[in-house]
Amino acid sequence: MGERAGVRAEGGRLLRVGVIGCGQIAATHVSTLAKRCGPVELHLCDVVPDAAARLAARTGVAAGLHDDPERMFGEQDLDVVLVLTPPPTHHPLVLRALAAGAHVLVEKPMALTPEEHEELFAAADAAARLLCVDHSMLLMPCVVEALERVAVGEVGRPLAFHCFYGHAEAGGAIPYGGPGHWAYRMPGGVLLNHLSHPASLLVAFLGAPEEVLALRSARNVMPGDVPDSLQVAVGTAAGYGSISISMSHGNHLRQATVYGERGTVFLDLTRQTTVVSRHQGPIGLVPKMLGGVGVGLAQAGRTVEVGARVATGRLKREPGVRALVERYFAAVREGGPPPVSRENALGVARIQYEALLAPGLAAR
């Protein structure tokens, strides 16, 4: 595959890769990099003492260790940089990496405002480098299947979308260990750490947002009056979407539904299953009753299938992250498009900004 959009294809040569931010999510990125992304020379960087060394030990990789991003940029000629730090630091670090001539993969959310997103893409265009945000849920196998089945018209034109996204810590603990965690201090609070997942699905199925309305509330799951519940309604040219996020419901239920003209797609994001129910017009009593049974049986069958894939090692934890990292490096090497489109990134940016970050917002 040749070069596209002015971005230089890197081929099969050794790529020098810098990873900035060595927290929990970095282990999946680094292990995937080492095993599935071709020849790489790794450099791990974190301002927290020994964090880079601990990540190298945990993943079993040989890597250069750094404690200052600016010094790493000065000492190393990096081809690719992964920015896995807290969201408020993404914008300056991505700009710095692009200025150093590196392709950049950045954790979600990529930046805090739509204007910052536009600035980052403009900088990537000017540098002819590939910029991608880690909307990893789009690369989960069940979501990939759903998008493909919608794209070929199995349920007709998508009309509406809804996602319920629950989250909980083990044993009912306070999320992220309490207010000392950086997620409590960033604009939008801990909800910003979750919204991009369902928002990326909404944009993928319905297109760019044209109107965003949101309600937030504090249910006392988290300390003080930190909002822990969010309802978002989004209007697009295709139809209407809605998102519910709850930090008090638990994470055993993460589901999305796509409603089309001729059918419905049911996505169980926890069990990673996709079931399609096709229909046309009004139905009688018996088909109406048996339809639910059929969907339930199909979901049970798909759950067993996924369980078998997990048991045999064919499906590992964080499959979306692993697939996204692998596809991103394939795009860097071959000159192809990023696994997450600019349109998806900008659509999510508008949803998260208007739901959580716009001036004057308050919990309601």
N, C-alpha and C positions, 0 to 999 in steps of 0.2 A: 504494500500500500504506500502511495506517495505522500508528499507533504500536502497539508490542507490549511487554508486560512492563514498562510504565511508562517505557520509554526514549524520550526525545524524538526524533522524526524531524527531520533537519536539512534535508531537501529539496535543492533545487538551488543554495542560496546558497553564497557563498565560505566555505570552511572554513579556519581558521587552524590549521596543523599543525606541531607541534614534533617533531623527530627527535632523540632523545638517543642518542648513540653513532654515530660516523661511520666505523666500520671497514669491512671487506670486504663484509659482507652488506648494508650500508646502501645500496650503489649500486643494487641491484635494487629495493629498496623505494622509493627516491626516484625512480628513473626511471619506475616504474610509477605512482607518485603523480602525477607531473607529466603523464603522457600518458593515463591511463585512469581517473582517479578524480574527474573533474569539477573545477570551479574551486577552487583551493587557493592559500593564501599559506604558503610554506614558511619554517620556521626550523630551522636545523641547529645542533646543540650537541655539543661534545666538549671534555673537559678537556685533551686533547692539543693543544698549540699547532698551529695551521694545519690540523688535521684536517678541520674543517668547511669551510674554504675549498677544500681539496683535493677533497673530495667534491662541492662545488658545481661546481668546474671539470671534474671527471671526468664528471659527469652532465649538464652544460650547463644547470643550473637557476639561476634567480634566487632568492636566499634570504637571509633575515637570518642573520647568523653570530654564534654565542654560544660562550663557553668556560666557562660555569657554569650548570648546570640551575636552581639556586635563583634566580639572578638573572634567567634567562629567564622563569621562572614569574612573578616579580615585575613584569617589564616587559611581558609579552605575555599577552593574554587568549586562551588556546588552546582550540580546540574538540576537537582530537584530538592525542594524543601517541603516538609510536612509541618504545618502549623497546628499544634494540638494543645495550645494554651487556653486559658480562660477567655471567653468571647471579647471582653473589652480590649484585649491586646491584639486581636486578630488584624485589624486594619493597619496599624503601623508595621507589624511584622510582615504582613503580606507585601506591602509596598516596598519594604526593605529587601525582601527576598527577590522580588521582581527586578528591582534596581540592580541587584547583584547578578542578574542574568539567569535566574533559576525558574523552572516551572514550579507551580505551587498547588498543593492539595491542602485545603484548610478545613478544620472541623466546623460543624454547625454550631451556632449561626455564623455565617461568614463575616458579617459585620453588624452594626447596630442600626443603621439607617439605610433607606433606599439610596440616598446620595452616596454613602460610603461604598455600597455595592457597585454602583455605576463607576465610581472613581477607580475601584480595583480592576474592573473589567477593562476600562479604558487604558490603565497602566499595562495590563497584560497584553492588550492589542498592540500598544506602542512598542513593547519589548518583544513581540512575537513569541510569547510564552503561553503555555496551557495552564489556565486557572480553573480549578474545580472545587466545589464545596461538597462535604461529606454528608449528603442526604442519603444515608445508607439504606433506609427503609425501601427506597425505590429499587434496590438491587437484591432484596430478599426474594428467594425463589417463588414464593406464593404471589408476591406483587408483580414480578416479571411475568408470570403466567397470566395474571388478571389483566395486565396492560395489553398483552398480546391478544388475548381473547376478545377484549373490547375493540382493539384496533382492527381485527378482521370482521367485526360486525356481528358477533354472536348475540349480543343483547340490543342491537340497534344503537341509535344515537344516545349517548349518556345524557341524562336529564338532571340528575341530582346525586349527591354524595353525602354520606355521614360517617364520621369516625368517632368512636368512644375510646379514649386513651387513658387507662388507669395506671397509677404508679403507687408503689408502697415499698417501704424498707422491711427487712427481715425482723420479725418479732414486734412489729408495730413501732419501731424506733423512729425518732425524729429524722426526717429526710436529710441525707448527707452529713449526719452526725451533729447537726445543730448550726446555729447562726455564725459560727466561726468559719464555715466553708465559704469559698468565694462566690458560690451560686446565690447566696443570700444578699450579697453586696452589689451584684451587677444590676444594671437597669432592667426592669421587667422581672427581677427576682428569679426564683427557681422555675417558674412556669416557662421562662424563655428557653430553658434547657430542654424543654419537651415539645414546644409548639411546632418547631420546624419539621418534626417527623410526620404528624398527620397533615400539616399544611403542604408538604411536598407531594403527598398523595392527592390531595384535593386539586392542586394545580396540574398534576400529571393527567388526571381524569377529566377535569372540567375546563382547564385553561386559566389564563391570567385573571386575577381578581379585578373587578371594576368597582366594587363596594364592599366594605368590611365593617361589621358591627360586632361589638364584644361586650360581655358582662363578666366581671371578676368578683370573687367573694372570698372571705376568709372563714374557713370552717374549723379553725383552732387545731388543725393537725400540726401546724408549724408554730414556732414561737411567735408571740405577739400577734400583730394583725397582718402578717405576711399573707397575701392572697395565695390560696391553694386550689381554687376551682376556677375554671375558665370555660365560657361558652362563646363561640365565635360563629357568626353567620357571614357567608361570603357569596356575593353575586358575581357571576361571570357571564360571558356571552352565551355559553352553552346551557346554563341553568344555575341552580343554587346548591351550595354546599354548607355543611355545618360540622363543627368540631366541638367535642366535649372533653375536657381534661380534668381529672380529679386525682388529687394526692391522697384522698381518704378512702377511695373505693378498693384499692389493691390492684396489682398488676396481672391478676389472672384473667382479666378481661380487657383485651385490646382488639377491637373489631372495626371493620370498615365495610360499608355497603355502597355499591354503585347501582343506581336505578336507571335502566335504559328503556327505550321505547318497546322492546320486545323481550325483555328479561332482566334479571337481577344477578349481580355478582356479590357473593358473600365471602369476605376475607376474614379469617381468624388469624390475627397477627401474632397472637401468643402461641398457638399450635401450628402456625405457618401452613394453613390450608386454604385452598381456593375451591369454591363450589359455584357453578353457574346454574341458575334456574331460568329456563326459557318459557315464554308465554306470549299470548297474543289475544288481546281483547278480554271480555268478561268470560268467566268460567262458572260451571255449575257447582253444586254443593260437594259432590264426591271428589272431583278433581281438586277443589279448594282444600278439602281436608287432607287428601292424600299427598298433595304437593308439599306440605310441611314435613310429612313423614319421609318423603323422598329426599328432601334437602338434608334432614337430620341423618339419614342413613349414609348419604354421600359424604357428609362431614365426618361421620364416624369412620368410614372407610379411608378417607384421606388422612385422618389422624393416625390410624394404624400404620399407614404407609410412611408417614413422616417419622413415627416412632421407630420403625424398622431402619430407616436411613440414619437416624441418630445412633441406634444401637450398633450398627455396623461401621460407624465412623464416616459415612458418606455425607453427613450433614453435621457441621461443627457449630459451636457457639458463634454468635455474631456473623452469620453468613453474609449479610448485606455489606458489612464493613469489609470482609475479606474479598468479596466479589468486586466491590467498588475500587479498592486499592489495586487489585490485579488488573482490572480494566483500565484504570487511569494510567498505569505504567505501560500497558499495551498501547494506549493512545499516544503517550509520550514517545515511545520507541518507533511507532509506525506512522505517526503523523495524523491520526484520526481524531474525531471529536471526543470531548470528555464524556464520561459516563453520566454526568448530571448536566443538563443543558443550562445555558445562561438564562433562558426564559423561565425555567423552573426556579433557579436561584433568585431572580428578580421578583417573581410572583410571591415566593415565600417571604422575601424581604418586606414587601408591602403588607402582607398579612400580619407578620410578627410586629412590625412597627405600629400599625394602626390598632392592633389588639392590646399591645403591652407597653409601647415605648413612646407614643406620641405625647407631646407636652399637654398637661392638664388632665391626663387620665387618672382616675382614682378607683379604688375598689368599690363596687356597688352591690 
